[in-house]
Amino acid sequence: MKNVIDALKRGNWKALFASFIYFDHSFSIWLLLGALGPFIAEYYSLSGAQKGFMVAIPVIAAAILRINFGHMFQYINGKYIAVMGIFLSLVPHAYIFLRNYDVSYEDLLWIGVFLGIAGASFAIALPMAGSNYPKEVQGLVLGLAAAGNIGAVIDGVLFPPVARVIGWQHTFFLSGILLIIALAFVLTWAQDRTQKSEGNKVYSVMALFATVAFMVLLASGFQKGWFGITGNGGKLLIPLLGSAFAILLMPTGFKRVFLERDTWVLMLAYSITFGGFVGMSSYVAMLLRDVYGISKIEAGVLMSLLAFTGAMIRPVGGHIADKVSGATALVYFLGGIAVVNFIFSVITPPLLLGILLFLVLYSFYGLGNGAVFQLVPHRWPYKTGLMTGLIGAAGGIGGFYLPTVNGIVYETTGTYNLAFAFFGSVAVVCLIIVKLLHAKWMEWAHVRYDYEKEQLVGIDPKSGRVIMEIR
């Protein structure tokens, strides 16, 4: 604990806390449909695929919009982007109020895109927090800021009981209070000390609004069959089309990062770790209802417990990565994710054992999240904002496919076993790739250049501590 306090004293803790609150409350709004999902599903009598698609839209929208947020962050102060994002995230609340709380399932799909703007806060909150601290504590600081994942706990504990009393529509509207609180902290304490690039600020903002409009078109269009593609196949195309559109609008210079192998590998790793965390958090309440028949309130409480575990352990993953490097830690965390998924693929354990296994799975998700982002400022010290957006987008894409695939598999087979087998296999593939690249990655993850101190720092192989300083 003393080491953590000492690390916090090395920077601006108020700015870090503001970033945490911004991400925490935005995260809660982002997964709102997942928390209210059992009530919404019952209200509209939704099928498995419809439930999966509904909760997946905010996840994929956030993934795509993180690309835009990362683009803007290269040019614009993160504090201004955060304020704009909060106001846009309040659009659904205003719409529901103006509609006198009468909305359709189709409305919830385009509303999900605006909830995704809250989820895109990740691409601003993390680099903004990190900009207030030196490079050698980035794993811990980014882990603390990203512990805003705990916002999912608010979803599961608070919103289902309130929805049972006043209805999910009124609960949805009242959740906007969280964004107002976040706005107050951002305006008073947030600071962005990142060095900005010269470029067209207006274009980056226009690209954001164009992408929001495009995602609304996709979410509504594939649901209503506007593009001549019906069924689940069209819905699975949304991540590809949305990503391609957002990347198309990026400046040519930024697109060069896609020529780098490490970009794709870390995107894959984060699509598994963070994608698993957010995708499962958005769907697990309905999964537990389907498998174990528990009540909507109990499902919400368990969702909160699992999300709390994954969120709180993320800084530990970053701290471990600071000591042994994210390149080493990630191998073990991916292995843990694969093992738990494969267990669920062959058995449907009793409720108590199932909860314990989910706790283990969420722990590995959180640890893996911290490890991935410990590597980013080491690998791309001058493009941290951009890479946070891109890699964060990959996490959201993974988070889209998890509930979507789960919904389709359950509707088709009546169980979730094949879905767990698929996601476990993906984790194994990523583990093998990271293991093959481990020695190469350690060239920059083990010994690196500190751009603030203008010196090399590394990790002592005996103690695992970052102590080597070569002048």
C-alpha positions as CSV (number, residue, x, y, z in Angstrom):
1,M,0.0,0.0,0.0
2,K,2.9,2.4,0.8
3,N,4.3,1.8,-2.7
4,V,0.9,2.8,-4.2
5,I,0.6,5.9,-2.1
6,D,4.2,6.9,-2.9
7,A,3.4,6.4,-6.6
8,L,0.3,8.6,-6.4
9,K,2.3,11.4,-4.8
10,R,4.5,11.5,-7.9
11,G,1.7,13.1,-9.9
12,N,-1.6,14.9,-9.7
13,W,-4.0,12.7,-7.8
14,K,-6.9,15.0,-8.3
15,A,-6.6,14.7,-12.1
16,L,-6.3,10.9,-11.7
17,F,-9.4,10.8,-9.6
18,A,-11.4,13.0,-12.0
19,S,-10.4,10.6,-14.9
20,F,-11.5,7.7,-12.7
21,I,-14.9,9.2,-11.9
22,Y,-15.4,10.1,-15.6
23,F,-14.6,6.6,-16.7
24,D,-16.5,5.0,-13.8
25,H,-19.8,6.8,-14.3
26,S,-19.5,6.6,-18.1
27,F,-18.9,2.9,-17.9
28,S,-22.0,2.5,-15.8
29,I,-24.1,4.3,-18.4
30,W,-22.4,2.3,-21.2
31,L,-23.6,-1.0,-19.7
32,L,-27.0,0.2,-18.7
33,L,-28.9,-1.9,-21.1
34,G,-27.2,-5.0,-19.8
35,A,-28.2,-4.2,-16.2
36,L,-31.8,-3.5,-17.2
37,G,-31.7,-6.3,-19.8
38,P,-33.8,-8.9,-17.9
39,F,-36.5,-6.3,-17.4
40,I,-36.3,-5.1,-21.1
41,A,-36.3,-8.7,-22.4
42,E,-39.4,-9.5,-20.4
43,Y,-41.1,-6.3,-21.4
44,Y,-40.6,-6.9,-25.2
45,S,-40.5,-10.7,-25.1
46,L,-37.1,-10.7,-26.8
47,S,-35.5,-13.8,-28.3
48,G,-31.9,-14.8,-27.4
49,A,-30.4,-13.2,-30.5
50,Q,-32.4,-10.0,-29.9
51,K,-31.1,-9.8,-26.3
52,G,-27.6,-10.4,-27.4
53,F,-27.8,-7.8,-30.2
54,M,-29.4,-5.1,-27.9
55,V,-26.6,-5.3,-25.3
56,A,-23.9,-5.6,-28.0
57,I,-24.7,-2.4,-29.8
58,P,-23.4,0.0,-27.0
59,V,-20.3,-2.2,-26.8
60,I,-19.5,-2.1,-30.5
61,A,-20.4,1.6,-30.8
62,A,-17.9,2.4,-28.0
63,A,-15.3,0.3,-29.8
64,I,-15.6,2.2,-33.1
65,L,-16.0,5.6,-31.4
66,R,-12.8,5.0,-29.4
67,I,-11.0,5.3,-32.7
68,N,-12.5,8.7,-33.2
69,F,-11.7,9.7,-29.6
70,G,-8.1,8.6,-30.0
71,H,-7.9,10.7,-33.2
72,M,-9.3,13.8,-31.4
73,F,-7.0,13.3,-28.4
74,Q,-4.0,13.7,-30.6
75,Y,-5.1,17.3,-31.3
76,I,-7.5,18.4,-28.7
77,N,-7.3,18.7,-24.9
78,G,-8.8,15.6,-23.4
79,K,-10.8,17.7,-20.9
80,Y,-12.8,19.3,-23.7
81,I,-13.4,15.9,-25.4
82,A,-14.7,14.5,-22.1
83,V,-17.2,17.3,-21.6
84,M,-18.5,16.8,-25.2
85,G,-18.7,13.1,-24.7
86,I,-20.8,13.5,-21.5
87,F,-23.3,15.8,-23.2
88,L,-23.7,13.4,-26.2
89,S,-24.2,10.5,-23.8
90,L,-27.1,12.4,-22.2
91,V,-29.0,12.4,-25.6
92,P,-30.8,9.1,-24.8
93,H,-32.0,10.4,-21.5
94,A,-33.4,13.5,-23.1
95,Y,-35.1,11.4,-25.8
96,I,-36.8,9.1,-23.3
97,F,-38.0,12.1,-21.3
98,L,-39.4,13.8,-24.3
99,R,-41.1,10.6,-25.4
100,N,-42.8,10.4,-22.0
101,Y,-40.8,7.2,-21.3
102,D,-42.5,5.4,-24.3
103,V,-39.7,3.8,-26.5
104,S,-39.6,0.8,-28.8
105,Y,-37.0,-2.0,-29.1
106,E,-35.8,-0.3,-32.3
107,D,-35.3,2.9,-30.4
108,L,-33.1,1.1,-27.9
109,L,-30.7,0.1,-30.8
110,W,-29.9,3.6,-31.9
111,I,-29.9,4.7,-28.3
112,G,-27.3,2.1,-27.7
113,V,-25.0,3.9,-30.1
114,F,-25.1,7.0,-27.9
115,L,-24.5,4.9,-24.8
116,G,-21.5,3.7,-26.7
117,I,-20.1,7.3,-26.6
118,A,-19.9,6.9,-22.8
119,G,-18.0,3.7,-23.3
120,A,-15.6,5.5,-25.6
121,S,-14.5,7.6,-22.6
122,F,-11.9,4.9,-22.0
123,A,-9.8,6.4,-24.9
124,I,-9.7,9.8,-23.1
125,A,-9.7,8.9,-19.4
126,L,-6.6,6.6,-19.5
127,P,-4.2,8.8,-21.4
128,M,-5.4,11.9,-19.6
129,A,-4.7,10.3,-16.3
130,G,-1.4,8.9,-17.4
131,S,-0.3,12.3,-18.7
132,N,-0.1,13.5,-15.0
133,Y,2.4,10.8,-13.9
134,P,5.9,9.7,-14.9
135,K,6.4,6.7,-17.2
136,E,7.7,4.2,-14.6
137,V,4.4,4.1,-12.8
138,Q,2.1,4.0,-15.9
139,G,1.0,0.4,-15.3
140,L,-0.3,1.2,-11.8
141,V,-1.8,4.6,-12.7
142,L,-3.5,3.4,-15.9
143,G,-4.8,0.4,-13.9
144,L,-6.3,2.7,-11.2
145,A,-7.9,5.0,-13.8
146,A,-9.2,1.9,-15.7
147,A,-10.6,0.5,-12.4
148,G,-13.5,2.7,-13.5
149,N,-14.8,-0.6,-14.8
150,I,-16.3,-0.8,-11.3
151,G,-19.1,1.3,-12.8
152,A,-20.7,-2.0,-13.7
153,V,-21.2,-2.6,-10.0
154,I,-23.5,0.4,-9.8
155,D,-25.4,-1.1,-12.7
156,G,-26.0,-4.5,-11.1
157,V,-26.6,-3.3,-7.5
158,L,-28.6,-0.1,-7.9
159,F,-30.5,-0.2,-11.2
160,P,-32.4,-3.6,-11.0
161,P,-34.0,-2.9,-7.6
162,V,-34.9,0.6,-8.7
163,A,-36.4,-0.7,-12.0
164,R,-38.5,-3.2,-10.1
165,V,-40.1,-0.3,-8.2
166,I,-40.4,2.5,-10.8
167,G,-39.9,0.6,-14.1
168,W,-36.9,0.3,-16.3
169,Q,-37.8,3.4,-18.4
170,H,-37.8,5.8,-15.4
171,T,-34.6,4.1,-14.1
172,F,-32.9,4.7,-17.4
173,F,-33.7,8.4,-17.2
174,L,-32.5,8.8,-13.6
175,S,-29.2,7.2,-14.4
176,G,-28.2,10.4,-16.1
177,I,-27.5,11.8,-12.7
178,L,-24.2,9.8,-12.8
179,L,-23.1,11.7,-15.9
180,I,-23.9,15.1,-14.3
181,I,-21.6,14.1,-11.3
182,A,-18.9,13.1,-13.7
183,L,-19.2,16.4,-15.6
184,A,-18.6,18.3,-12.3
185,F,-15.4,16.4,-11.6
186,V,-14.1,16.8,-15.1
187,L,-14.7,20.5,-15.1
188,T,-13.0,21.1,-11.7
189,W,-10.2,18.6,-11.5
190,A,-9.4,17.0,-14.8
191,Q,-6.1,17.9,-16.6
192,D,-4.5,16.7,-19.8
193,R,-0.8,17.3,-20.0
194,T,-0.3,15.3,-23.2
195,Q,1.7,17.0,-25.9
196,K,-0.7,17.6,-28.8
197,S,0.1,17.3,-32.5
198,E,-0.5,20.0,-35.1
199,G,-3.5,19.2,-37.3
200,N,-7.1,19.8,-38.2
201,K,-9.0,19.8,-35.0
202,V,-12.3,20.5,-36.7
203,Y,-11.9,17.5,-39.0
204,S,-11.4,15.1,-36.1
205,V,-14.7,16.3,-34.5
206,M,-16.6,16.0,-37.8
207,A,-15.3,12.5,-38.2
208,L,-16.7,11.6,-34.7
209,F,-20.2,12.9,-35.6
210,A,-20.1,11.2,-39.0
211,T,-19.2,7.9,-37.4
212,V,-22.0,8.2,-34.8
213,A,-24.5,8.8,-37.7
214,F,-23.1,5.8,-39.6
215,M,-23.3,3.5,-36.5
216,V,-27.0,4.6,-36.0
217,L,-27.6,3.7,-39.6
218,L,-26.0,0.3,-39.2
219,A,-27.8,-0.5,-35.9
220,S,-31.2,0.4,-37.2
221,G,-30.6,-0.8,-40.8
222,F,-29.6,-4.4,-40.1
223,Q,-32.4,-4.8,-37.6
224,K,-35.0,-3.6,-40.2
225,G,-33.4,-5.3,-43.2
226,W,-32.6,-2.1,-45.1
227,F,-29.4,-3.5,-46.7
228,G,-30.9,-6.7,-48.1
229,I,-29.2,-8.8,-45.4
230,T,-31.5,-10.3,-42.8
231,G,-30.9,-12.5,-39.8
232,N,-27.8,-12.8,-37.6
233,G,-25.3,-12.7,-40.5
234,G,-25.9,-9.0,-41.2
235,K,-25.5,-8.1,-37.5
236,L,-22.1,-9.8,-37.3
237,L,-20.9,-7.4,-40.1
238,I,-21.4,-4.3,-38.0
239,P,-18.0,-4.4,-36.3
240,L,-16.2,-4.7,-39.7
241,L,-18.2,-2.0,-41.4
242,G,-18.1,0.4,-38.5
243,S,-14.3,-0.1,-38.0
244,A,-13.6,0.4,-41.7
245,F,-15.6,3.6,-41.8
246,A,-13.9,5.1,-38.7
247,I,-10.4,4.1,-40.0
248,L,-11.2,5.5,-43.4
249,L,-11.8,8.9,-41.8
250,M,-8.4,8.8,-40.0
251,P,-5.5,10.9,-41.3
252,T,-3.1,8.9,-43.5
253,G,-0.3,9.2,-41.1
254,F,-2.2,7.5,-38.3
255,K,-3.1,4.6,-40.5
256,R,0.5,3.5,-40.7
257,V,0.2,1.9,-37.2
258,F,-1.8,-0.9,-38.9
259,L,1.3,-1.9,-40.8
260,E,2.9,-2.9,-37.5
261,R,2.5,-6.5,-36.3
262,D,2.5,-5.5,-32.6
263,T,-0.6,-3.3,-33.2
264,W,-2.6,-6.4,-34.3
265,V,-1.4,-8.7,-31.6
266,L,-2.2,-6.2,-28.8
267,M,-5.5,-5.5,-30.4
268,L,-6.3,-9.3,-30.4
269,A,-5.1,-9.6,-26.7
270,Y,-7.3,-6.7,-25.6
271,S,-10.3,-8.0,-27.6
272,I,-10.0,-11.1,-25.4
273,T,-9.3,-9.5,-22.0
274,F,-11.3,-6.3,-22.0
275,G,-13.7,-7.7,-24.6
276,G,-14.4,-10.6,-22.3
277,F,-14.9,-8.3,-19.3
278,V,-17.3,-5.9,-20.9
279,G,-19.0,-8.4,-23.2
280,M,-19.7,-10.8,-20.3
281,S,-20.7,-7.9,-18.0
282,S,-23.3,-6.8,-20.5
283,Y,-24.7,-10.3,-20.9
284,V,-24.0,-12.3,-17.7
285,A,-27.2,-11.3,-15.9
286,M,-29.3,-12.9,-18.8
287,L,-26.9,-15.9,-19.0
288,L,-27.3,-16.6,-15.3
289,R,-31.1,-16.3,-15.7
290,D,-31.1,-18.7,-18.7
291,V,-28.8,-21.3,-17.1
292,Y,-29.8,-21.2,-13.4
293,G,-33.2,-19.6,-13.4
294,I,-32.4,-17.1,-10.7
295,S,-34.3,-13.9,-10.2
296,K,-33.6,-10.6,-12.0
297,I,-32.4,-9.0,-8.8
298,E,-30.1,-11.9,-7.9
299,A,-28.7,-11.8,-11.5
300,G,-28.0,-8.1,-11.1
301,V,-26.2,-8.7,-7.7
302,L,-24.0,-11.4,-9.2
303,M,-23.3,-9.2,-12.2
304,S,-22.0,-6.6,-9.8
305,L,-19.9,-9.0,-7.9
306,L,-18.2,-10.3,-11.0
307,A,-17.7,-6.8,-12.4
308,F,-16.3,-5.6,-9.1
309,T,-13.8,-8.4,-9.1
310,G,-12.6,-7.7,-12.6
311,A,-12.4,-4.0,-12.1
312,M,-10.6,-4.0,-8.8
313,I,-8.0,-6.5,-9.9
314,R,-7.0,-4.6,-13.0
315,P,-4.5,-2.3,-11.2
316,V,-2.9,-5.4,-9.8
317,G,-2.4,-6.7,-13.4
318,G,-0.8,-3.4,-14.3
319,H,1.4,-3.5,-11.1
320,I,2.5,-7.0,-11.9
321,A,3.3,-6.0,-15.4
322,D,5.4,-3.1,-14.1
323,K,7.5,-5.6,-12.2
324,V,7.9,-8.5,-14.7
325,S,6.7,-6.7,-17.9
326,G,3.4,-7.1,-19.6
327,A,4.9,-9.4,-22.2
328,T,5.6,-12.0,-19.6
329,A,2.4,-11.5,-17.5
330,L,0.1,-11.7,-20.5
331,V,1.1,-15.2,-21.3
332,Y,-0.1,-16.5,-18.0
333,F,-3.3,-14.4,-17.9
334,L,-4.4,-15.6,-21.4
335,G,-3.7,-19.1,-20.2
336,G,-6.1,-18.6,-17.3
337,I,-8.8,-17.2,-19.5
338,A,-8.5,-20.2,-21.9
339,V,-8.7,-22.8,-19.1
340,V,-11.8,-21.4,-17.4
341,N,-13.6,-21.1,-20.8
342,F,-12.8,-24.7,-21.6
343,I,-14.2,-25.9,-18.3
344,F,-17.5,-24.1,-19.0
345,S,-17.4,-25.6,-22.5
346,V,-17.6,-29.2,-21.2
347,I,-19.7,-28.9,-18.0
348,T,-22.5,-26.8,-16.7
349,P,-21.4,-26.6,-13.0
350,P,-23.8,-26.1,-10.1
351,L,-24.6,-22.4,-9.3
352,L,-22.0,-22.0,-6.5
353,L,-19.2,-23.6,-8.5
354,G,-20.3,-21.7,-11.6
355,I,-20.0,-18.4,-9.7
356,L,-16.6,-19.3,-8.4
357,L,-15.4,-20.1,-11.9
358,F,-16.8,-16.8,-13.2
359,L,-14.9,-15.0,-10.4
360,V,-11.7,-16.7,-11.6
361,L,-12.5,-15.8,-15.2
362,Y,-13.2,-12.2,-14.4
363,S,-9.9,-12.0,-12.3
364,F,-7.9,-13.1,-15.4
365,Y,-9.8,-10.6,-17.5
366,G,-8.9,-7.8,-15.2
367,L,-5.3,-8.9,-14.8
368,G,-5.0,-9.2,-18.6
369,N,-6.4,-5.7,-19.1
370,G,-3.8,-4.2,-16.9
371,A,-1.0,-6.1,-18.6
372,V,-2.0,-5.0,-22.1
373,F,-2.1,-1.3,-21.3
374,Q,1.2,-1.4,-19.4
375,L,2.8,-2.3,-22.7
376,V,1.2,0.5,-24.8
377,P,3.2,3.6,-23.5
378,H,6.4,1.5,-23.8
379,R,5.8,0.5,-27.3
380,W,4.3,3.8,-28.6
381,P,5.5,6.6,-26.3
382,Y,4.5,9.3,-28.7
383,K,1.2,7.8,-29.9
384,T,-0.3,6.7,-26.6
385,G,-3.6,8.5,-27.1
386,L,-4.0,7.1,-30.6
387,M,-3.1,3.6,-29.7
388,T,-5.3,3.7,-26.6
389,G,-8.2,4.4,-28.9
390,L,-7.3,1.8,-31.4
391,I,-6.6,-1.0,-29.0
392,G,-9.5,0.0,-26.8
393,A,-11.6,-0.3,-30.0
394,A,-10.5,-3.9,-30.4
395,G,-11.6,-4.6,-26.9
396,G,-15.0,-3.3,-27.7
397,I,-15.2,-5.4,-30.8
398,G,-14.5,-8.5,-28.7
399,G,-17.1,-7.2,-26.3
400,F,-19.6,-7.1,-29.2
401,Y,-19.0,-10.6,-30.4
402,L,-19.2,-12.2,-27.0
403,P,-22.8,-11.4,-26.2
404,T,-23.8,-11.7,-29.9
405,V,-22.3,-15.2,-30.3
406,N,-23.6,-16.2,-26.9
407,G,-27.2,-15.2,-27.9
408,I,-27.0,-17.0,-31.2
409,V,-25.5,-20.2,-29.8
410,Y,-28.1,-20.3,-27.0
411,E,-30.9,-19.7,-29.4
412,T,-29.6,-22.5,-31.7
413,T,-28.4,-25.1,-29.2
414,G,-30.1,-24.3,-25.9
415,T,-26.8,-24.1,-24.1
416,Y,-23.7,-21.9,-24.0
417,N,-21.1,-24.6,-24.1
418,L,-20.0,-24.1,-27.8
419,A,-19.7,-20.3,-27.2
420,F,-17.3,-20.9,-24.3
421,A,-15.3,-23.4,-26.4
422,F,-14.9,-20.8,-29.2
423,F,-13.7,-18.1,-26.9
424,G,-11.3,-20.4,-25.1
425,S,-9.8,-21.4,-28.5
426,V,-9.3,-17.7,-29.4
427,A,-7.4,-17.2,-26.1
428,V,-5.1,-20.1,-26.9
429,V,-4.3,-18.7,-30.3
430,C,-3.4,-15.4,-28.9
431,L,-1.3,-17.0,-26.1
432,I,0.7,-18.9,-28.7
433,I,1.3,-15.7,-30.7
434,V,2.4,-13.7,-27.6
435,K,4.7,-16.5,-26.6
436,L,6.4,-16.6,-30.0
437,L,6.9,-12.8,-29.9
438,H,8.0,-12.8,-26.2
439,A,11.8,-12.5,-26.8
440,K,11.3,-9.7,-29.4
441,W,8.9,-7.8,-27.2
442,M,11.3,-7.9,-24.2
443,E,13.7,-5.8,-26.2
444,W,11.4,-2.8,-25.6
445,A,9.3,-4.0,-22.7
446,H,12.2,-5.0,-20.5
447,V,14.7,-2.2,-21.1
448,R,13.1,1.0,-22.3
449,Y,13.9,4.7,-22.7
450,D,12.3,7.1,-20.2
451,Y,11.5,10.2,-22.2
452,E,11.1,12.3,-19.1
453,K,14.4,11.4,-17.4
454,E,16.1,10.9,-20.7
455,Q,17.7,7.7,-19.6
456,L,17.3,3.9,-20.0
457,V,15.4,2.0,-17.4
458,G,15.0,-1.7,-17.1
459,I,13.9,-4.5,-14.8
460,D,16.3,-6.4,-12.6
461,P,15.9,-10.1,-13.4
462,K,16.5,-11.1,-9.8
463,S,14.2,-8.7,-7.9
464,G,11.7,-8.0,-10.8
465,R,11.9,-4.3,-9.9
466,V,12.4,-1.4,-12.2
467,I,15.7,-0.1,-10.8
468,M,18.3,-0.2,-13.6
469,E,19.3,3.3,-14.7
470,I,22.0,3.8,-17.4
471,R,23.2,7.3,-17.7
